[in-house]
């Protein structure tokens, strides 16, 4: 039960070996549902739904082919997911970079309050604003539009973006901005030419994190989209009524929807921790 | 509260000295502030307004001031209380399970062993899956009473298969959400463990502390803040669980897994009762705030400590 990062790893003990095996077992158990989904995606529908599970079978790409090309317009949903996730990330960056910049480099007495207020809007549950947003969307024709969903995703992610970008800006040494000010560079110029390039890694990881969150978002997409702006989350949720049918196709669709995000997520683990814990842990 | 924080820029002091930028600064802030006002605060105020209205979409012409009627109806609706209890059961069960498992897993993965990176990567994967995908996989391919893998496992050791979502709906939902969120606790706690100062451990080891004392007196206090953050954040997410329930049990059987968000969804989209569902939405906001207030204080403390140092 060694908790340290650098234990005497060279000493191989029975207890240590058992703990290592336990760690492997945990990994296998946690990953197993996903592995089972991947296996099912390569089966035929008959193999996918059999009383005795098929572990050995001839893999087929048929379900992927069906999921993408057969009727359901998979590419349409994937495109919607991409547009709303990437679009809301860009809009969010556009809105939050100037605000975070102002708060990090030109704080006033109200800055603390404003920042905490912005972050605290994250804790308004989505159901708290669902009804008016649905009604306003309905009367203004925004229901089932990519624009409406994109705006909702932006507002959902803004608190996290503000906080993360603010904390990355705070890490830029203040001498740099003072030097730029003395050189007579305007605020906009300093921001674009000096600070943004320095904070670029932080901005990139912020963008990555919120893209993942928007891509996986399921509440708003189920509530306000139906077909036109439906994302992959809505599409996959539509399988819920098809009891016992199309499991292979469902799995193939799920693999296609999850795989890119799992890979991105693996790359962004550290940023995820930092962003989601509001900087308390990094 | 201050000790953990100051993560952002200890090198900096207040930069209020430069004043010529005041107007520019306002213009930089304005878009974000306006956006959050329009998309979060205005709708929240509208929800509050609707909650005092007689307003049903079936009879949109009959709108009138309702006083506290929606609230009194809500408090006398047994389903409301069921959904409130379900919400709390779900939140607290998942909190305990994810924390205990997450801590155990974090301790396991903080050791050095071959292929540690691969194992850890596999173990955290569930966190990156959409809730709807998780829901449908667990419901259909794992927990299905006939074709599910768990049923086959039970049958192969001679036991009766279990209709998970039929007979143990809440437990099934809790297991599934725990599967999704344990990786989050694991990731955060592991990051916390890795920032544990090695010299403190060395010191107690020299004092002859055993592994348990080491864990109890050094590791656990160090993780205190991290655990606090995990609990607070997870509670916010668990309070708003929706897609996991929507894709598996649809709140049933009966009201067995109807939590507050699902209750609001049913009243708004199936009863078309805007006034009543708005009152429940306000109840959900208040409940979330009871949890969030601690977190907001924590974030604010973080900020002040950052500014002071």
Interface residues (C-beta under 8 A of the other chain):
Chain A: X1 X2 X3 X4 X5 X6 X7 X9 X16 X19 X20 X22 X23 X24 X26 X27 X28 X30 X31 X33 X34 X36 X37 X40 X48 X49 X50 X51 X52 X53 X94 X95 X96 X98 X99 X101 X102 X103 X105 X106 X107 X108 X112 X114 X115 X116 X118 X119 X120 X121 X122 X123 X124 X125 X126 X127 X128 X129 X130 X131 X132 X133 X134 X135 X136 X151 X152 X154 X155 X158 X159 X162 X163 X166 X167 X170 X171 X172 X173 X174 X181 X187 X212 X215 X216 X218 X219 X222 X223 X232 X233 X236 X237 X239 X240 X244 X247 X250 X251 X254 X257 X258 X261 X262 X264 X265 X266 X269 X270 X272 X273 X276 X277 X278 X279 X280 X281 X282
Chain B: X4 X5 X7 X8 X9 X11 X12 X13 X14 X15 X16 X18 X21 X22 X24 X25 X27 X28 X29 X31 X32 X33 X35 X36 X39 X40 X41 X42 X43 X44 X46 X47 X50 X105 X107 X108 X109 X110 X111 X112 X113 X114 X115 X116 X118 X119 X120 X121 X122 X123 X124 X125 X126 X127 X128 X129 X130 X131 X132 X133 X134 X135 X136 X137 X138 X139 X140 X141 X142 X144 X146 X147 X149 X152 X179 X182 X183 X184 X187 X188 X191 X192 X193 X194 X195 X196 X198 X201 X211 X214 X215 X219 X225 X226 X229 X230 X233 X236 X239 X240 X242 X243 X246 X247 X248 X250 X260 X261 X264 X265 X268 X274 X277 X278 X281 X282 X284 X285 X288 X289 X291 X292 X295 X296 X298 X299 X300 X302 X303 X304 X306 X307
